[in-house]
Amino acid sequence: MKKDYLRVDKHVLKSRLIVGTGKYKSFKQTAEAVTASGADMVTVAVRRVNILDKKKPVLMDYLNPKKIIYLPNTAGCFNSRDALRTLRLAREMGGWKLVKLEVLGDKKTLYPNMVETLKSTEVLVKEGFKVMVYCSDDPIIAKKLEDLGASAIMPLASPIGSGRGIKNKLNLSIIVSNAKVPVIVDAGIGTASDATVAMEIGCDGVLVNTAIAKAKNPIMMASSMRDAVKAGRKSYLAGRIAFQDYGSASTSNKGLI
């Protein structure tokens, strides 16, 4: 377990929990939650980064990008054009090539627009980006993204910020069994048990934002998510018992008095 690291492209993460940086009350709370989570990587919404007002604090004042991996994402983009522009801007701002692509379909469900996502992935890969892609839980689409060169597949568990947990374990299992790149559950995680289930299915990691940031105690929830991901991973590696239709006694009938 000591060397059971998550590898995305050339990046090696000791933690299989990735944490978002939105929705917190302050940058201070964000930093405290990230520390409690043990995460090596955080997502950053490029379109919401303060680059104009020098008097206002910035995330980098609280989370050192030399000590934790920043993953620029395209949160808030609803078409390929905006997503591509956003990530090209991230590359110019900080030299980032490992990025998270997220192209939403509508403002109500926040489900991914997979037509625009596929188009964007193909372009970004050709431009040399290493793309981690938020996507639907469709196994065929997930495989297509991998074929296009995605560095990681990030299927939703349920709608972004819904806290509904994993709604289609079967599809996630199929995606995991077919993938040759990391599969990281993104969106919908509500509590620690959801993260554990995702890891027990065989997913390589979990990305959590709202479930931590909007918890009554974000720091405690971050710590809980850290432990849940570790427990789920250990359970997966240990290998669960087979399902049976009927009961099976835990002690032998031999030698009964």
Accessible surface in RSA format (square Angstrom, percent):
REM  Atomic radii and reference values for relative SASA: ProtOr
REM  Chains: A
REM  Algorithm: Lee & Richards
REM  Probe-radius: 1.40
REM  Slices: 20
REM RES _ NUM      All-atoms   Total-Side   Main-Chain    Non-polar    All polar
REM                ABS   REL    ABS   REL    ABS   REL    ABS   REL    ABS   REL
RES MET A   1   115.29  59.7  60.78  40.2  54.50 129.8  57.49  48.9  57.79  76.6
RES LYS A   2   189.74  92.6 172.11 105.6  17.63  42.0 123.92 111.5  65.82  70.1
RES LYS A   3   169.85  82.9 155.75  95.6  14.10  33.6 100.34  90.3  69.51  74.0
RES ASP A   4    34.69  24.3  20.49  20.4  14.20  33.6  13.86  32.6  20.83  20.8
RES TYR A   5    58.93  27.5  50.48  28.7   8.45  22.0  29.03  21.8  29.90  36.9
RES LEU A   6     3.82   2.1   3.11   2.2   0.71   1.8   3.82   2.7   0.00   0.0
RES ARG A   7   132.46  55.6 121.57  62.0  10.88  25.9  51.07  69.8  81.39  49.3
RES VAL A   8     0.00   0.0   0.00   0.0   0.00   0.0   0.00   0.0   0.00   0.0
RES ASP A   9    63.34  44.4  24.08  24.0  39.27  92.9  13.17  31.0  50.17  50.0
RES LYS A  10   184.76  90.1 155.85  95.6  28.91  68.8 105.65  95.1  79.10  84.3
RES HIS A  11    61.60  33.7  57.96  40.3   3.64   9.3  38.32  39.5  23.27  27.1
RES VAL A  12    76.07  50.1  51.52  46.6  24.55  59.2  51.52  44.8  24.55  66.6
RES LEU A  13     0.77   0.4   0.75   0.5   0.01   0.0   0.77   0.5   0.00   0.0
RES LYS A  14   151.03  73.7 130.45  80.0  20.58  49.0  73.23  65.9  77.80  82.9
RES SER A  15    20.28  17.1  13.27  17.7   7.01  16.2  15.54  33.1   4.74   6.6
RES ARG A  16    18.89   7.9  15.00   7.6   3.89   9.3   6.45   8.8  12.44   7.5
RES LEU A  17     1.56   0.9   0.94   0.7   0.61   1.5   0.94   0.7   0.61   1.6
RES ILE A  18     0.12   0.1   0.12   0.1   0.00   0.0   0.12   0.1   0.00   0.0
RES VAL A  19     0.00   0.0   0.00   0.0   0.00   0.0   0.00   0.0   0.00   0.0
RES GLY A  20     0.74   0.9   0.00   N/A   0.74   0.9   0.74   2.0   0.00   0.0
RES THR A  21    22.24  15.8   8.59   8.7  13.65  32.5   0.92   1.2  21.33  32.2
RES GLY A  22    33.51  41.3   0.00   N/A  33.51  41.3  30.30  83.1   3.21   7.2
RES LYS A  23   103.22  50.4  76.31  46.8  26.90  64.1  70.36  63.3  32.85  35.0
RES TYR A  24    26.58  12.4   1.78   1.0  24.80  64.5   1.90   1.4  24.69  30.4
RES LYS A  25   185.07  90.3 146.42  89.8  38.66  92.0  98.13  88.3  86.94  92.6
RES SER A  26    55.05  46.5  42.14  56.2  12.91  29.7  46.49  99.0   8.56  12.0
RES PHE A  27    68.98  34.5  63.72  39.5   5.27  13.7  63.72  38.6   5.27  15.1
RES LYS A  28   125.32  61.1 124.21  76.2   1.11   2.6  94.51  85.1  30.81  32.8
RES GLN A  29    27.49  15.4  26.84  19.6   0.65   1.6   8.02  17.1  19.46  14.8
RES THR A  30     1.85   1.3   1.85   1.9   0.00   0.0   0.00   0.0   1.85   2.8
RES ALA A  31    16.52  15.2  16.14  24.9   0.38   0.9  16.50  23.2   0.02   0.1
RES GLU A  32    69.99  40.2  63.07  47.7   6.93  16.5  34.24  66.2  35.75  29.2
RES ALA A  33     0.00   0.0   0.00   0.0   0.00   0.0   0.00   0.0   0.00   0.0
RES VAL A  34     4.12   2.7   3.42   3.1   0.70   1.7   3.42   3.0   0.70   1.9
RES THR A  35   107.73  76.6  88.55  89.8  19.18  45.7  73.17  98.3  34.56  52.2
RES ALA A  36    18.11  16.6   8.89  13.7   9.22  21.0  17.90  25.2   0.21   0.6
RES SER A  37     0.00   0.0   0.00   0.0   0.00   0.0   0.00   0.0   0.00   0.0
RES GLY A  38    36.15  44.6   0.00   N/A  36.15  44.6  25.57  70.2  10.58  23.7
RES ALA A  39    10.90  10.0   0.00   0.0  10.90  24.8   0.00   0.0  10.90  28.9
RES ASP A  40    39.40  27.6  36.20  36.0   3.20   7.6  12.80  30.1  26.60  26.5
RES MET A  41     0.35   0.2   0.07   0.0   0.28   0.7   0.07   0.1   0.28   0.4
RES VAL A  42     0.00   0.0   0.00   0.0   0.00   0.0   0.00   0.0   0.00   0.0
RES THR A  43     7.57   5.4   6.79   6.9   0.79   1.9   0.03   0.0   7.55  11.4
RES VAL A  44    16.99  11.2  16.81  15.2   0.19   0.5  16.99  14.8   0.00   0.0
RES ALA A  45    17.13  15.7  11.73  18.1   5.40  12.3  11.84  16.7   5.29  14.0
RES VAL A  46    12.39   8.2   5.66   5.1   6.73  16.2   5.66   4.9   6.73  18.3
RES ARG A  47   122.81  51.6  83.96  42.8  38.84  92.5  27.28  37.3  95.53  57.9
RES ARG A  48   170.04  71.4 135.24  68.9  34.80  82.9  67.52  92.3 102.52  62.1
RES VAL A  49    52.28  34.4  33.44  30.3  18.84  45.4  38.22  33.2  14.06  38.1
RES ASN A  50    46.32  31.9  29.02  28.0  17.29  41.6  29.13  70.1  17.19  16.6
RES ILE A  51    84.60  48.1  68.23  50.8  16.37  39.4  74.13  53.4  10.47  28.4
RES LEU A  52   156.64  87.2 135.07  96.6  21.57  54.2 137.40  96.5  19.25  51.8
RES ASP A  53    56.71  39.7  48.49  48.3   8.23  19.5  25.25  59.4  31.46  31.4
RES LYS A  54   179.91  87.8 146.44  89.9  33.47  79.7 108.05  97.3  71.86  76.5
RES LYS A  55   197.21  96.2 160.73  98.6  36.48  86.9 110.99  99.9  86.21  91.8
RES LYS A  56   126.29  61.6 118.91  73.0   7.38  17.6  62.80  56.5  63.50  67.6
RES PRO A  57    72.51  52.8  63.37  57.8   9.14  33.2  69.08  57.0   3.43  21.3
RES VAL A  58    48.13  31.7  46.82  42.4   1.30   3.1  48.13  41.8   0.00   0.0
RES LEU A  59    17.92  10.0  15.16  10.8   2.76   6.9  15.16  10.6   2.76   7.4
RES MET A  60    90.99  47.1  76.52  50.6  14.46  34.4  45.91  39.0  45.08  59.7
RES ASP A  61    99.24  69.5  60.91  60.6  38.34  90.7  22.82  53.7  76.42  76.2
RES TYR A  62    96.63  45.1  70.56  40.1  26.07  67.8  38.68  29.1  57.95  71.4
RES LEU A  63    13.70   7.6  12.45   8.9   1.25   3.1  13.70   9.6   0.00   0.0
RES ASN A  64    63.40  43.7  54.75  52.9   8.65  20.8  19.21  46.2  44.19  42.7
RES PRO A  65    54.86  40.0  34.73  31.7  20.13  73.2  34.84  28.8  20.02 124.4
RES LYS A  66   192.28  93.8 152.89  93.8  39.39  93.8 102.37  92.1  89.91  95.8
RES LYS A  67   176.93  86.3 138.18  84.8  38.76  92.3  89.30  80.4  87.63  93.3
RES ILE A  68    17.77  10.1  13.75  10.2   4.02   9.7  16.77  12.1   1.01   2.7
RES ILE A  69    46.04  26.2  42.22  31.5   3.82   9.2  46.04  33.2   0.00   0.0
RES TYR A  70     9.89   4.6   5.55   3.2   4.34  11.3   5.55   4.2   4.34   5.4
RES LEU A  71     0.00   0.0   0.00   0.0   0.00   0.0   0.00   0.0   0.00   0.0
RES PRO A  72     3.62   2.6   3.62   3.3   0.00   0.0   3.62   3.0   0.00   0.0
RES ASN A  73    10.12   7.0  10.03   9.7   0.09   0.2   0.00   0.0  10.12   9.8
RES THR A  74     0.00   0.0   0.00   0.0   0.00   0.0   0.00   0.0   0.00   0.0
RES ALA A  75    14.27  13.1  13.37  20.6   0.90   2.0  13.37  18.8   0.90   2.4
RES GLY A  76    21.65  26.7   0.00   N/A  21.65  26.7  14.30  39.3   7.35  16.5
RES CYS A  77     0.02   0.0   0.00   0.0   0.02   0.1   0.02   0.1   0.00   0.0
RES PHE A  78    63.18  31.6  51.03  31.6  12.14  31.6  51.03  30.9  12.14  34.8
RES ASN A  79    38.68  26.7  38.68  37.4   0.00   0.0  18.33  44.1  20.35  19.7
RES SER A  80     5.11   4.3   5.11   6.8   0.00   0.0   4.58   9.7   0.54   0.8
RES ARG A  81   157.20  66.0 147.19  75.0  10.01  23.8  72.96  99.7  84.24  51.1
RES ASP A  82    20.30  14.2  20.29  20.2   0.00   0.0   0.18   0.4  20.11  20.1
RES ALA A  83     0.00   0.0   0.00   0.0   0.00   0.0   0.00   0.0   0.00   0.0
RES LEU A  84    18.35  10.2  18.35  13.1   0.00   0.0  18.35  12.9   0.00   0.0
RES ARG A  85   131.45  55.2 128.68  65.6   2.77   6.6  67.41  92.1  64.03  38.8
RES THR A  86     8.19   5.8   5.41   5.5   2.78   6.6   3.30   4.4   4.89   7.4
RES LEU A  87     0.00   0.0   0.00   0.0   0.00   0.0   0.00   0.0   0.00   0.0
RES ARG A  88    85.01  35.7  84.81  43.2   0.20   0.5  32.54  44.5  52.48  31.8
RES LEU A  89    81.53  45.4  76.97  55.1   4.56  11.5  80.62  56.6   0.91   2.5
RES ALA A  90     1.03   0.9   0.57   0.9   0.45   1.0   1.03   1.4   0.00   0.0
RES ARG A  91    65.11  27.3  59.86  30.5   5.24  12.5  19.88  27.2  45.22  27.4
RES GLU A  92   138.92  79.8 107.97  81.7  30.95  73.7  43.56  84.3  95.36  77.9
RES MET A  93    81.28  42.1  40.33  26.7  40.95  97.5  47.99  40.8  33.29  44.1
RES GLY A  94    42.16  52.0   0.00   N/A  42.16  52.0  17.61  48.3  24.54  55.0
RES GLY A  95    52.55  64.8   0.00   N/A  52.55  64.8  29.52  81.0  23.03  51.6
RES TRP A  96    54.83  22.0  51.85  25.1   2.98   7.0  41.22  22.0  13.61  22.1
RES LYS A  97   116.43  56.8 112.38  69.0   4.05   9.6  56.73  51.1  59.70  63.6
RES LEU A  98    10.26   5.7   6.87   4.9   3.39   8.5   6.87   4.8   3.39   9.1
RES VAL A  99     0.00   0.0   0.00   0.0   0.00   0.0   0.00   0.0   0.00   0.0
RES LYS A 100     8.49   4.1   8.49   5.2   0.00   0.0   0.00   0.0   8.49   9.0
RES LEU A 101     0.00   0.0   0.00   0.0   0.00   0.0   0.00   0.0   0.00   0.0
RES GLU A 102    11.23   6.4  11.23   8.5   0.00   0.0   0.00   0.0  11.23   9.2
RES VAL A 103     0.00   0.0   0.00   0.0   0.00   0.0   0.00   0.0   0.00   0.0
RES LEU A 104     7.47   4.2   7.35   5.3   0.12   0.3   7.35   5.2   0.12   0.3
RES GLY A 105    39.74  49.0   0.00   N/A  39.74  49.0  12.00  32.9  27.75  62.1
RES ASP A 106    61.68  43.2  56.87  56.6   4.81  11.4  38.81  91.3  22.87  22.8
RES LYS A 107   168.76  82.3 146.91  90.1  21.85  52.0  89.63  80.7  79.12  84.3
RES LYS A 108   195.41  95.3 160.96  98.8  34.45  82.0 111.72 100.6  83.69  89.1
RES THR A 109    56.15  39.9  49.05  49.7   7.10  16.9  52.55  70.6   3.60   5.4
RES LEU A 110    48.05  26.8  48.01  34.3   0.04   0.1  48.01  33.7   0.04   0.1
RES TYR A 111    93.86  43.8  93.65  53.3   0.21   0.6  63.85  48.0  30.01  37.0
RES PRO A 112    14.19  10.3   0.36   0.3  13.83  50.3   0.36   0.3  13.83  85.9
RES ASN A 113    45.35  31.3  39.30  38.0   6.04  14.6   8.09  19.5  37.26  36.0
RES MET A 114    25.62  13.3  20.98  13.9   4.64  11.1  20.98  17.8   4.64   6.2
RES VAL A 115   111.76  73.5 107.34  97.2   4.42  10.7 108.74  94.5   3.02   8.2
RES GLU A 116    29.30  16.8  29.30  22.2   0.00   0.0   9.52  18.4  19.77  16.1
RES THR A 117     0.00   0.0   0.00   0.0   0.00   0.0   0.00   0.0   0.00   0.0
RES LEU A 118    36.63  20.4  36.07  25.8   0.56   1.4  36.19  25.4   0.44   1.2
RES LYS A 119   104.57  51.0  97.57  59.9   6.99  16.6  66.68  60.0  37.89  40.4
RES SER A 120     0.00   0.0   0.00   0.0   0.00   0.0   0.00   0.0   0.00   0.0
RES THR A 121     0.00   0.0   0.00   0.0   0.00   0.0   0.00   0.0   0.00   0.0
RES GLU A 122    72.27  41.5  71.56  54.1   0.72   1.7  10.23  19.8  62.05  50.7
RES VAL A 123    46.59  30.7  45.61  41.3   0.98   2.4  46.54  40.4   0.05   0.1
RES LEU A 124     0.00   0.0   0.00   0.0   0.00   0.0   0.00   0.0   0.00   0.0
RES VAL A 125    44.92  29.6  34.85  31.6  10.07  24.3  34.85  30.3  10.07  27.3
RES LYS A 126   162.08  79.1 123.14  75.6  38.93  92.7  86.52  77.9  75.56  80.5
RES GLU A 127    63.93  36.7  39.63  30.0  24.29  57.8  35.38  68.4  28.55  23.3
RES GLY A 128    33.13  40.9   0.00   N/A  33.13  40.9  29.79  81.7   3.34   7.5
RES PHE A 129     4.46   2.2   0.41   0.3   4.05  10.5   0.56   0.3   3.90  11.2
RES LYS A 130    81.59  39.8  81.07  49.7   0.52   1.2  28.90  26.0  52.69  56.1
RES VAL A 131     0.01   0.0   0.00   0.0   0.01   0.0   0.00   0.0   0.01   0.0
RES MET A 132     0.00   0.0   0.00   0.0   0.00   0.0   0.00   0.0   0.00   0.0
RES VAL A 133     0.00   0.0   0.00   0.0   0.00   0.0   0.00   0.0   0.00   0.0
RES TYR A 134     0.53   0.2   0.53   0.3   0.00   0.0   0.42   0.3   0.12   0.1
RES CYS A 135     0.00   0.0   0.00   0.0   0.00   0.0   0.00   0.0   0.00   0.0
RES SER A 136    22.10  18.7  22.10  29.5   0.00   0.0  19.93  42.4   2.17   3.0
RES ASP A 137    31.23  21.9  31.20  31.1   0.03   0.1   0.04   0.1  31.20  31.1
RES ASP A 138    53.54  37.5  51.68  51.4   1.86   4.4  15.65  36.8  37.90  37.8
RES PRO A 139    22.18  16.2  19.83  18.1   2.34   8.5  19.88  16.4   2.30  14.3
RES ILE A 140   136.56  77.7 135.14 100.7   1.42   3.4 135.35  97.5   1.21   3.3
RES ILE A 141    36.04  20.5  36.04  26.8   0.00   0.0  36.04  26.0   0.00   0.0
RES ALA A 142     3.58   3.3   2.82   4.4   0.75   1.7   3.13   4.4   0.45   1.2
RES LYS A 143    66.39  32.4  63.76  39.1   2.64   6.3  58.29  52.5   8.10   8.6
RES LYS A 144   100.47  49.0  98.36  60.4   2.11   5.0  50.66  45.6  49.81  53.1
RES LEU A 145     0.00   0.0   0.00   0.0   0.00   0.0   0.00   0.0   0.00   0.0
RES GLU A 146    24.04  13.8  14.91  11.3   9.13  21.7   7.32  14.2  16.72  13.7
RES ASP A 147   101.75  71.3  64.42  64.1  37.33  88.3  26.65  62.7  75.09  74.9
RES LEU A 148    35.98  20.0  22.89  16.4  13.09  32.9  26.92  18.9   9.05  24.4
RES GLY A 149    36.13  44.6   0.00   N/A  36.13  44.6  22.96  63.0  13.17  29.5
RES ALA A 150     3.77   3.5   0.00   0.0   3.77   8.6   0.00   0.0   3.77  10.0
RES SER A 151    16.94  14.3   8.74  11.7   8.20  18.9   7.53  16.0   9.41  13.2
RES ALA A 152     0.00   0.0   0.00   0.0   0.00   0.0   0.00   0.0   0.00   0.0
RES ILE A 153     0.95   0.5   0.95   0.7   0.00   0.0   0.95   0.7   0.00   0.0
RES MET A 154     0.00   0.0   0.00   0.0   0.00   0.0   0.00   0.0   0.00   0.0
RES PRO A 155     0.00   0.0   0.00   0.0   0.00   0.0   0.00   0.0   0.00   0.0
RES LEU A 156     6.38   3.6   5.67   4.1   0.71   1.8   5.67   4.0   0.71   1.9
RES ALA A 157     2.46   2.3   0.00   0.0   2.46   5.6   0.75   1.1   1.71   4.5
RES SER A 158     2.05   1.7   0.10   0.1   1.95   4.5   2.05   4.4   0.00   0.0
RES PRO A 159    39.56  28.8  39.52  36.0   0.03   0.1  39.56  32.7   0.00   0.0
RES ILE A 160    48.90  27.8  36.44  27.1  12.47  30.0  36.44  26.2  12.47  33.8
RES GLY A 161    34.07  42.0   0.00   N/A  34.07  42.0   7.48  20.5  26.58  59.5
RES SER A 162    47.74  40.3  14.62  19.5  33.12  76.3  25.48  54.3  22.26  31.2
RES GLY A 163    38.77  47.8   0.00   N/A  38.77  47.8  15.69  43.1  23.08  51.7
RES ARG A 164   165.60  69.5 147.71  75.3  17.88  42.6  28.09  38.4 137.50  83.3
RES GLY A 165     2.15   2.7   0.00   N/A   2.15   2.7   2.15   5.9   0.00   0.0
RES ILE A 166    27.67  15.7   3.49   2.6  24.18  58.3   3.49   2.5  24.18  65.6
RES LYS A 167   138.26  67.5 105.24  64.6  33.02  78.6  62.72  56.5  75.55  80.5
RES ASN A 168    52.45  36.2  47.82  46.2   4.63  11.1   9.32  22.4  43.13  41.7
RES LYS A 169   116.45  56.8 111.75  68.6   4.70  11.2  60.00  54.0  56.45  60.1
RES LEU A 170   124.00  69.1 117.00  83.7   6.99  17.6 121.35  85.2   2.64   7.1
RES ASN A 171    32.61  22.5  32.61  31.5   0.00   0.0   0.00   0.0  32.61  31.5
RES LEU A 172     1.55   0.9   1.55   1.1   0.00   0.0   1.55   1.1   0.00   0.0
RES SER A 173    43.88  37.1  39.16  52.3   4.72  10.9  25.72  54.8  18.16  25.4
RES ILE A 174    63.97  36.4  62.70  46.7   1.28   3.1  63.97  46.1   0.00   0.0
RES ILE A 175     2.97   1.7   1.07   0.8   1.90   4.6   2.50   1.8   0.48   1.3
RES VAL A 176    29.24  19.2  20.20  18.3   9.04  21.8  20.24  17.6   9.00  24.4
RES SER A 177    88.40  74.7  49.00  65.4  39.40  90.8  49.73 105.9  38.67  54.2
RES ASN A 178    70.22  48.4  59.23  57.2  10.99  26.5  12.98  31.2  57.24  55.3
RES ALA A 179    24.95  22.9   3.34   5.2  21.61  49.2   4.18   5.9  20.77  55.0
RES LYS A 180   183.18  89.4 144.75  88.8  38.44  91.5  96.89  87.2  86.30  91.9
RES VAL A 181    35.76  23.5  27.97  25.3   7.78  18.8  31.84  27.7   3.91  10.6
RES PRO A 182    22.08  16.1  19.39  17.7   2.69   9.8  21.49  17.7   0.59   3.6
RES VAL A 183     1.06   0.7   1.06   1.0   0.00   0.0   1.06   0.9   0.00   0.0
RES ILE A 184     0.00   0.0   0.00   0.0   0.00   0.0   0.00   0.0   0.00   0.0
RES VAL A 185     0.00   0.0   0.00   0.0   0.00   0.0   0.00   0.0   0.00   0.0
RES ASP A 186     6.70   4.7   6.70   6.7   0.00   0.0   0.00   0.0   6.70   6.7
RES ALA A 187    12.02  11.1   0.95   1.5  11.07  25.2  11.43  16.1   0.59   1.6
RES GLY A 188     4.15   5.1   0.00   N/A   4.15   5.1   0.36   1.0   3.80   8.5
RES ILE A 189     9.44   5.4   1.61   1.2   7.83  18.9   1.61   1.2   7.83  21.3
RES GLY A 190    21.96  27.1   0.00   N/A  21.96  27.1   7.44  20.4  14.52  32.5
RES THR A 191    60.34  42.9  60.34  61.2   0.00   0.0  38.64  51.9  21.70  32.8
RES ALA A 192    21.06  19.4  21.02  32.4   0.04   0.1  21.06  29.7   0.00   0.0
RES SER A 193    68.85  58.2  61.18  81.7   7.67  17.7  50.59 107.7  18.25  25.6
RES ASP A 194    26.35  18.5  25.52  25.4   0.84   2.0   0.84   2.0  25.52  25.4
RES ALA A 195     0.00   0.0   0.00   0.0   0.00   0.0   0.00   0.0   0.00   0.0
RES THR A 196    27.86  19.8  27.86  28.2   0.00   0.0  21.32  28.6   6.54   9.9
RES VAL A 197    45.71  30.1  45.70  41.4   0.02   0.0  45.70  39.7   0.02   0.0
RES ALA A 198     0.00   0.0   0.00   0.0   0.00   0.0   0.00   0.0   0.00   0.0
RES MET A 199     0.00   0.0   0.00   0.0   0.00   0.0   0.00   0.0   0.00   0.0
RES GLU A 200    77.06  44.2  61.22  46.3  15.84  37.7  17.14  33.2  59.91  48.9
RES ILE A 201    28.56  16.3   5.98   4.5  22.58  54.4  13.85  10.0  14.71  39.9
RES GLY A 202     4.48   5.5   0.00   N/A   4.48   5.5   0.00   0.0   4.48  10.0
RES CYS A 203     0.00   0.0   0.00   0.0   0.00   0.0   0.00   0.0   0.00   0.0
RES ASP A 204    36.04  25.2  36.04  35.9   0.00   0.0   0.11   0.3  35.93  35.8
RES GLY A 205     0.00   0.0   0.00   N/A   0.00   0.0   0.00   0.0   0.00   0.0
RES VAL A 206     0.00   0.0   0.00   0.0   0.00   0.0   0.00   0.0   0.00   0.0
RES LEU A 207    10.79   6.0   8.78   6.3   2.01   5.1   8.78   6.2   2.01   5.4
RES VAL A 208     2.89   1.9   0.89   0.8   2.00   4.8   2.89   2.5   0.00   0.0
RES ASN A 209    35.23  24.3  29.99  29.0   5.24  12.6  13.03  31.4  22.20  21.5
RES THR A 210    30.44  21.7  27.23  27.6   3.21   7.7  23.27  31.3   7.17  10.8
RES ALA A 211    13.46  12.4   0.02   0.0  13.43  30.6  10.17  14.3   3.29   8.7
RES ILE A 212     0.00   0.0   0.00   0.0   0.00   0.0   0.00   0.0   0.00   0.0
RES ALA A 213     6.29   5.8   0.00   0.0   6.29  14.3   0.00   0.0   6.29  16.7
RES LYS A 214   134.68  65.7 105.48  64.7  29.20  69.5  61.91  55.7  72.77  77.5
RES ALA A 215    22.70  20.9   4.19   6.5  18.50  42.1  14.72  20.7   7.97  21.1
RES LYS A 216   217.90 106.3 176.69 108.4  41.21  98.1 127.51 114.8  90.39  96.3
RES ASN A 217    68.97  47.6  63.73  61.6   5.25  12.6  22.75  54.7  46.23  44.7
RES PRO A 218    11.69   8.5  11.69  10.7   0.00   0.0  11.69   9.6   0.00   0.0
RES ILE A 219    58.12  33.1  57.90  43.1   0.22   0.5  57.90  41.7   0.22   0.6
RES MET A 220   130.55  67.6 124.37  82.3   6.17  14.7  91.95  78.2  38.59  51.1
RES MET A 221    45.98  23.8  43.22  28.6   2.77   6.6  44.31  37.7   1.67   2.2
RES ALA A 222     0.00   0.0   0.00   0.0   0.00   0.0   0.00   0.0   0.00   0.0
RES SER A 223    30.66  25.9  30.66  40.9   0.00   0.0  14.53  30.9  16.13  22.6
RES SER A 224    38.83  32.8  31.53  42.1   7.30  16.8  21.19  45.1  17.64  24.7
RES MET A 225     0.00   0.0   0.00   0.0   0.00   0.0   0.00   0.0   0.00   0.0
RES ARG A 226    74.24  31.2  73.05  37.2   1.19   2.8  13.54  18.5  60.70  36.8
RES ASP A 227    74.71  52.3  70.57  70.2   4.13   9.8  30.17  71.0  44.54  44.4
RES ALA A 228     8.80   8.1   2.77   4.3   6.03  13.7   8.63  12.2   0.17   0.4
RES VAL A 229     5.10   3.4   5.10   4.6   0.00   0.0   5.10   4.4   0.00   0.0
RES LYS A 230   115.78  56.5 113.30  69.5   2.49   5.9  70.58  63.5  45.20  48.1
RES ALA A 231    53.35  49.1  43.44  67.0   9.91  22.5  49.13  69.2   4.22  11.2
RES GLY A 232     0.00   0.0   0.00   N/A   0.00   0.0   0.00   0.0   0.00   0.0
RES ARG A 233    27.31  11.5  27.31  13.9   0.00   0.0   3.20   4.4  24.11  14.6
RES LYS A 234   114.76  56.0 110.15  67.6   4.61  11.0  54.28  48.9  60.47  64.4
RES SER A 235    42.34  35.8  33.00  44.0   9.35  21.5  20.04  42.7  22.31  31.3
RES TYR A 236    92.54  43.2  78.07  44.4  14.47  37.7  43.13  32.4  49.41  60.9
RES LEU A 237    88.05  49.0  56.38  40.3  31.67  79.6  59.64  41.9  28.41  76.4
RES ALA A 238    87.45  80.4  46.46  71.7  40.99  93.3  58.43  82.3  29.02  76.9
RES GLY A 239    51.50  63.5   0.00   N/A  51.50  63.5  30.14  82.7  21.36  47.8
RES ARG A 240   155.63  65.3 122.98  62.7  32.65  77.7  75.89 103.7  79.74  48.3
RES ILE A 241   143.48  81.6 133.67  99.6   9.81  23.6 141.06 101.6   2.42   6.6
RES ALA A 242    82.83  76.2  60.37  93.2  22.46  51.1  70.57  99.4  12.26  32.5
RES PHE A 243   169.38  84.7 143.55  88.9  25.83  67.2 146.27  88.7  23.11  66.1
RES GLN A 244   127.11  71.1  87.83  64.2  39.28  93.5  33.94  72.3  93.17  70.7
RES ASP A 245   138.52  97.0 101.96 101.5  36.56  86.5  22.88  53.8 115.64 115.3
RES TYR A 246   187.84  87.7 172.28  98.0  15.57  40.5 132.46  99.5  55.39  68.3
RES GLY A 247    81.35 100.3   0.00   N/A  81.35 100.3  43.76 120.1  37.59  84.2
RES SER A 248    83.11  70.2  46.51  62.1  36.61  84.3  20.33  43.3  62.78  88.0
RES ALA A 249    83.43  76.7  42.81  66.1  40.61  92.4  54.47  76.7  28.95  76.7
RES SER A 250   119.26 100.8  74.17  99.0  45.09 103.9  56.22 119.7  63.04  88.3
RES THR A 251   106.95  76.1  95.63  97.0  11.32  27.0  74.11  99.5  32.84  49.6
RES SER A 252    76.59  64.7  49.16  65.6  27.43  63.2  51.67 110.0  24.91  34.9
RES ASN A 253   115.94  80.0 103.25  99.8  12.69  30.6  26.52  63.8  89.41  86.4
RES LYS A 254   188.21  91.8 164.44 100.9  23.78  56.6 113.65 102.3  74.57  79.4
RES GLY A 255    79.08  97.5   0.00   N/A  79.08  97.5  43.18 118.5  35.90  80.4
RES LEU A 256   136.01  75.7 104.55  74.8  31.45  79.1 106.73  75.0  29.28  78.8
RES ILE A 257   220.46 125.5 152.29 113.5  68.17 164.3 180.14 129.7  40.32 109.4
END  Absolute sums over single chains surface
CHAIN  1 A    13851.6      10874.2       2977.4       7939.8       5911.8
END  Absolute sums over all chains
TOTAL         13851.6      10874.2       2977.4       7939.8       5911.8
